[in-house]
Amino acid sequence: MDKVFIEGLEIDALIGIYDWERRIRQTLRFDLEMGFDNRVPAASDDIADTLNYKAVSKRLVELVEQSGYGLVETLAERCAAAVLAEFEVRWLRLKLSKPGAVRGAQAVGVIIERSRDAG
């Protein structure tokens, strides 16, 4: 299976469980790998046949900016579900990083893998 990726998508979000986190927007970083058969667009050389990573990115920005979850785990699941439901993606690997959340660590977060048939 081929992969289409989005790396380093930064989105400001209201996220966190502490009171101070509920008053500020924090920058989250998203890295996605999405399973997509690239043979059709490669043969046609037509953008209409591709997985539109600009549209995927725009959808994630929209979803994340409107969210207000406490946990990155919840947000990651919602983002994965939206991508699988709205785009021709067979599976995805989503890494959601929360930079600066833990002193001494560059970032913390979750990595999840989901597919259409396995949930």
Buried (B, 14 or more C-beta within 10 A) or exposed (E): EEBBEBEEBEBEBBBBEEEEBEEEEBEBBBBBBBBBEBEEBEEEEEEEBBBBBEEBBEBBBEBBEEBEBBEBEEBBBBBBEBBBEEBBBBBBBBBBBBBEBEEEEEBEBBEBEBBEEEE
